[in-house]
Every structure is written in C-alpha cells, then in structure tokens.
Amino acid sequence: MWLLLAFLSAALLGFYDVFKKQSLKDNAVLPVLFLNTIFSSLIFLPFILLSVYTPDVLGGTMFEVPVAGWDVHKYIVIKSFIVLSSWIFGYFGMKHLPLTIVGPINATRPVMVLVGAMLIFGERLNLYQWIGVLMAIISFFMLSRSGKKEGIDFKHDKWIFFIVLAAVMGAVSGLYDKYLMKHLNPMLVQSWYNVYQVFIMCPILALLWWPKRKTTTPFRWDWTIILISVFLCAADFVYFYALSYEDSMISIVSMVRRGSVVVSFLFGALFFREKNLKSKAIDLILVLIGMFFLYLGTK
C-alpha cells in the first residue's frame, strides 16, 4: 500500500512542479513562495482548529491533528527550516532553468536519500532496486550533456548549483521525515510545519525582497500560485502516510516520488515549448526504467 501511495504522491508532485514553473515565469520568487506558505497553512488551519476546539469531529480519523507541546513542536520547526531552505534554492533555480532540466536533476535526489537511509536506518536494497538506482545516476550524467546544448554548463551555471543545493536539502528533509514518522502523527507534522514556514518567511520577505522590490523582477498575481499549494499539500499528505507504514522504505519512496518528472516533462514539452526534447526523452526513459525496477524490487 505504501508503494502505491508513493506513486500517487509522484503524480501530484508533477503537477505541483508545472504550476510552480508557470507561477514563477517573469515573477518575483520570494512573494510567490511566501503566498505558497500562506495558502498551504490556510488549507490545514481548519483541521488544527477543529482538533483543538471540537475534538469529537475529527477524533480517530486520519485528519485529526493531535495537541502537542514544545518538546514535540521543536522537531517540526527544524523540519520547516529544512524544507524552506530547499524551496528557496529550488524556486530560484526553477525560474531560470527549463523544466525539462530541473525535473531530471530532482530525480537524482533519491540517490542521496538512499545513501543516508543505508547509513542511518540500515535499509538494504535488492538487485532490482540497485538497478533502478543506477539508472537514475546514469540519467543525471546524460542530462548534463543535454543541458550543454542549451548553453547550460552544469559546472559553472549558478542556477544549476541552486537546484543541486535544493536537492541536497530535499534529501536531508526526506531522511528527517522518516525519523519523524516513526515518532509523530503525520497530520501533526504537515499541519504545523506549514504554519511555522509563514513566520519564517515574514522576515525573509521583509529583509531580502521588500527593500529591493522596485529594482528587481516585479511581483504579479497568478492563479496558479493557489494550485501550487493545493497539489503540494495533497502530495505531501499522501507521502507522509506512506512513510507512516512500518515496512515503508524512505529510499524507495523518495525514488518513486521523483517519478513526478514524467508529468513535468510532458508539460514542459507540450506547453512550455522547451528544446532538445529528443535527447532529454532518453534521460526520461532511463528514469522510467529505474522506476519499473524499483517497483519490481518491492514486489
């Protein structure tokens, strides 16, 4: 069941990437990210309030948000800082790079999670799973070749560096999620880490964007900003519950979630009119083959 939830989360993440790309087009990054945290918080705020003031309504359901003290919330605050760091780097990188480049780079994130899962949680892969991981690694090196055709040098382009940093922080977040799901309720973590992100973003917006807002890319409203939050919250909700299963493996869940590249690639090709699709399609096929072997490895 947890594997199916991981595949569902991957599909939702793909649409999240598409709407994120659209909302960042010729737009200021930090206000878009700030609004994303606000809308995500508003989605979960009713569940928090209902759980506190009318516990009988959600009591015993998967939507209940348990009441917890600072001894628990301090771990959720750490989660908020990790995720927000990944998002800031990722949003800036996505704004300046083709979606068909960003997606496959993010698809390599699970390789870092794999190493961490083996060292920290003692997870071990079988032959099929190792084949899937190797396919993901090979696709990354092939992608760097595709990027050079568009004038993107993987060694010297700072936006590539931003996306890689986002992937590293995302990997750290994934490993931390596995730890949290062993000890905390999924709704408690997801609801409150979104709320804490709003408070973290306020000084960032005030100090980094507001003073320079007239000399940098102006902010414009786009309805896809709301869709970013909707699809991200749905993807994370399914993801956290996948990890809450006792036999779930973060190395596999993380790898499957990167299958979101399929959705983002198709939209990049059909709607954003991105270039060099034939060579990138080969990278995508390798990712898909890797996903298939991961699926076989968990049967």
C-alpha positions in Angstrom: 0.0 0.0 0.0 2.8 2.4 0.9 4.3 2.0 -2.6 1.0 2.9 -4.3 0.8 6.0 -2.1 4.3 6.9 -3.2 3.3 6.7 -6.9 0.2 8.8 -6.3 2.4 11.4 -4.5 4.7 11.4 -7.5 1.9 12.2 -9.9 0.6 15.1 -7.7 4.2 16.4 -7.4 4.5 16.5 -11.1 1.5 18.9 -11.4 3.0 20.9 -8.4 6.2 21.4 -10.5 4.2 22.5 -13.5 2.2 25.1 -11.6 5.3 26.3 -9.8 7.1 26.8 -13.1 4.1 28.7 -14.6 3.7 31.0 -11.5 7.4 31.9 -11.4 7.5 32.9 -15.1 8.6 36.6 -15.2 7.6 36.8 -11.5 9.3 37.7 -8.2 10.3 34.4 -6.4 10.1 35.2 -2.7 6.5 36.6 -2.8 5.3 33.5 -4.7 7.0 31.3 -2.1 5.5 33.4 0.7 2.0 33.1 -0.7 2.6 29.3 -1.1 3.3 29.0 2.6 0.2 31.1 3.5 -2.2 29.1 1.3 -0.8 25.8 2.5 -1.3 26.9 6.1 -4.9 28.0 5.3 -5.6 24.5 4.0 -4.6 22.9 7.2 -5.7 25.6 9.7 -9.3 24.3 9.9 -8.0 20.8 10.8 -5.9 22.3 13.6 -8.8 24.4 15.0 -11.3 21.6 14.8 -9.0 19.2 16.5 -8.4 21.7 19.4 -11.9 23.1 19.9 -14.2 20.3 18.7 -12.2 17.1 19.1 -15.2 14.9 18.5 -15.5 16.0 14.9 -12.1 14.6 13.7 -11.3 12.4 16.6 -10.0 9.0 15.4 -9.8 10.0 11.7 -6.6 10.5 9.6 -7.4 14.2 9.6 -7.1 14.7 13.4 -4.2 17.0 14.5 -3.1 15.8 17.9 -2.3 18.5 20.5 1.4 18.5 21.4 3.8 20.6 23.5 7.1 22.4 22.6 9.0 19.1 23.2 7.4 17.9 20.0 7.0 21.1 18.1 10.7 21.9 18.2 11.3 19.0 15.9 8.6 20.3 13.5 10.2 23.8 13.5 13.5 22.1 12.4 11.6 20.5 9.6 10.2 23.9 8.5 13.7 25.4 8.2 15.0 22.4 6.2 12.1 22.5 3.7 12.1 26.2 3.3 15.8 26.2 2.6 15.2 23.6 -0.1 12.3 25.6 -1.6 14.2 28.9 -1.7 17.1 27.4 -3.7 14.6 25.3 -5.8 12.3 28.2 -6.7 15.2 30.5 -7.9 16.7 27.6 -9.9 13.4 26.7 -11.5 12.7 30.3 -12.5 15.9 30.4 -14.6 16.1 26.9 -16.0 14.0 24.8 -18.3 11.5 22.4 -16.6 12.9 19.5 -18.6 16.3 20.2 -17.0 15.1 20.8 -13.4 12.8 17.7 -13.3 15.5 15.1 -14.0 18.0 16.8 -11.7 15.5 16.5 -8.9 15.0 12.9 -9.9 18.6 12.2 -8.7 17.7 13.3 -5.2 16.8 9.8 -4.0 20.3 8.7 -4.6 21.4 10.9 -1.7 18.5 9.6 0.3 19.5 6.1 -0.5 23.0 6.5 0.9 21.5 8.2 4.0 18.9 5.5 4.5 21.5 2.8 4.3 23.8 4.5 6.8 21.1 5.8 9.3 18.2 3.4 9.1 20.0 0.3 7.9 17.9 -0.1 4.8 19.2 -2.6 2.2 18.3 -2.9 -1.5 17.9 -6.0 -3.5 19.2 -6.5 -7.1 16.2 -4.9 -8.8 16.3 -1.9 -6.6 20.0 -1.4 -7.2 19.4 -1.5 -11.0 16.8 1.3 -10.5 19.2 3.4 -8.6 22.0 3.0 -11.2 19.5 4.1 -13.9 18.8 7.3 -12.0 22.6 8.1 -11.7 23.2 7.4 -15.4 20.3 9.7 -16.4 21.9 12.6 -14.4 25.1 12.4 -16.4 23.3 12.2 -19.7 21.2 15.2 -18.7 24.3 17.3 -18.3 25.0 16.6 -21.9 21.5 17.7 -22.9 21.9 20.9 -20.9 25.1 22.0 -22.7 23.1 22.1 -25.9 21.0 24.9 -24.4 24.1 26.8 -23.2 23.8 25.4 -19.6 27.1 24.5 -18.2 26.5 22.2 -15.2 29.9 23.1 -13.7 29.6 26.9 -13.8 25.8 27.8 -14.0 24.8 29.1 -10.6 21.1 28.1 -11.2 22.2 24.5 -11.6 24.1 24.9 -8.3 20.9 26.2 -6.7 18.9 23.2 -7.9 21.6 20.9 -6.7 21.5 22.6 -3.3 17.7 22.3 -3.2 18.1 18.6 -4.0 20.6 18.1 -1.1 18.3 19.9 1.3 15.4 17.9 0.0 17.3 14.7 0.6 18.0 15.8 4.2 14.3 16.6 4.6 13.4 13.1 3.3 15.6 11.3 5.8 14.3 13.6 8.6 10.7 12.7 7.5 11.4 9.0 8.0 12.6 9.8 11.6 9.6 12.0 12.3 7.1 9.5 11.0 8.5 6.9 13.4 7.6 9.1 16.4 4.9 11.6 15.3 1.5 11.8 13.8 1.6 12.7 10.0 -1.1 15.4 10.3 0.6 17.0 13.2 3.8 17.4 11.3 2.3 18.5 8.0 -0.1 21.0 9.5 2.3 22.8 11.8 5.4 22.8 9.6 3.3 24.8 7.0 2.2 27.3 9.7 5.8 27.7 11.0 7.0 28.4 7.5 4.8 31.5 7.3 6.5 33.0 10.3 10.0 32.1 9.0 9.2 33.7 5.6 8.0 37.0 7.0 11.5 38.4 8.0 13.0 36.8 4.8 10.4 38.7 2.7 10.8 41.9 4.7 14.7 42.0 4.6 15.5 40.4 1.2 12.7 41.3 -1.2 10.7 44.4 0.1 13.6 46.9 0.1 14.6 45.8 -3.5 11.2 45.2 -4.9 11.3 48.2 -7.3 14.7 47.3 -8.8 14.1 43.5 -9.3 11.5 41.4 -11.1 8.1 42.8 -10.0 5.5 40.5 -8.4 2.4 39.7 -10.4 -0.6 37.7 -9.2 -1.2 34.3 -10.9 -4.0 31.9 -10.0 -1.5 29.0 -10.4 0.0 30.1 -7.1 -3.0 28.7 -5.3 -2.7 25.4 -7.3 0.9 25.1 -6.2 -0.3 24.9 -2.6 -3.2 22.6 -3.3 -1.1 20.0 -5.2 1.8 20.2 -2.8 -0.4 19.7 0.3 -2.1 16.7 -1.4 1.3 15.2 -2.5 2.8 15.6 1.0 -0.3 14.3 2.7 -0.1 11.0 0.7 3.7 10.9 1.2 3.6 11.3 5.0 1.1 8.5 5.2 3.2 6.3 3.0 6.1 6.8 5.4 3.9 6.0 8.4 3.7 2.4 7.3 6.0 0.3 9.5 7.5 -1.6 6.5 8.0 1.5 4.3 11.4 2.3 2.9 12.4 6.0 2.6 15.0 5.1 -0.1 12.2 3.6 -2.3 9.5 6.2 -1.5 11.9 9.0 -2.3 12.9 7.4 -5.6 9.3 6.8 -6.7 8.4 10.4 -5.9 10.9 11.6 -8.4 8.8 9.9 -11.0 7.0 13.2 -11.0 9.5 14.1 -13.7 7.2 12.3 -16.2 4.4 14.8 -15.6 6.7 17.9 -15.6 8.5 16.6 -18.8 5.2 16.2 -20.7 4.1 19.7 -19.7 7.5 21.2 -20.5 7.3 19.7 -24.0 3.6 20.5 -24.7 3.0 23.8 -23.0 6.4 25.5 -22.4 7.8 24.6 -25.8 11.2 23.6 -24.3 14.1 22.5 -26.5 16.2 19.3 -27.2 13.3 17.1 -26.3 14.7 14.0 -28.1 17.9 13.8 -26.0 16.0 14.6 -22.8 13.5 11.9 -23.7 16.2 9.3 -23.4 17.0 10.6 -19.9 13.3 10.3 -19.1 13.1 6.8 -20.4 16.0 5.8 -18.1 14.2 7.3 -15.1 11.1 5.3 -16.1 13.0 2.1 -16.4 14.5 2.8 -13.0 11.0 3.3 -11.5 10.0 0.0 -13.0 12.9 -1.9 -11.4 12.2 -0.2 -8.1 8.6 -1.5 -8.4 9.8 -5.0 -9.2 12.1 -4.8 -6.2 9.3 -4.2 -3.7 7.0 -7.0 -5.0 
